[in-house]
């Protein structure tokens, strides 16, 4: 398994700016051939670093709504932030959902009117929320950047960082990364055992 490098980061950054950018154009920037760029992008997809290519739509151009930032204080005793987050992601008015270290949920949404309490009651089980805070936004810009990001793939078995000594294997169509052949063998053994118990 080859280490990921600065060229991989540069390719990702270029695709984040424009996912439809031709590989030939990327190749000119990173000083590779177009087929070499294609191979790298395919490898990044197989590794799960690039999950999908998508559109960045300015929803304000398509529909109305009041842009707000809502912080939900989730009642931890009876509900998990993860299940509420899943419900929120399915709501069309919500563009981004973030989970804080305190397990609060922060969402950016374009709500239909100023009655946020009613809108929330129609969207989620409000019994799961202790309190909420709303901030009216004058605007929002979304500009994802990699910055000083370093690749740090985690071993599917032990959680350690996968480096050039690591291995990868595909099990039931999903690619798993391992820090060493020993972790790979233990993971496959455990996977087979769980599959046998499920049958």
Protein Blocks (a to p, Z undefined) as FASTA:
>chain_A
ZZddfklmmmmmmmmmomkbcfklmmmmnopafklmmmmmmmmmmnomambdcddddfkl
mpgcddddddddddfklpcfklmmmmmmmpmklmbdcddfkopacdddddfblclmlmmm
mmmcfklpmbdcddddfbdcddddfkjaccddddfklopacdfkbccddeehiacddfbf
klmmmmmmmmmmmmmmmZZ
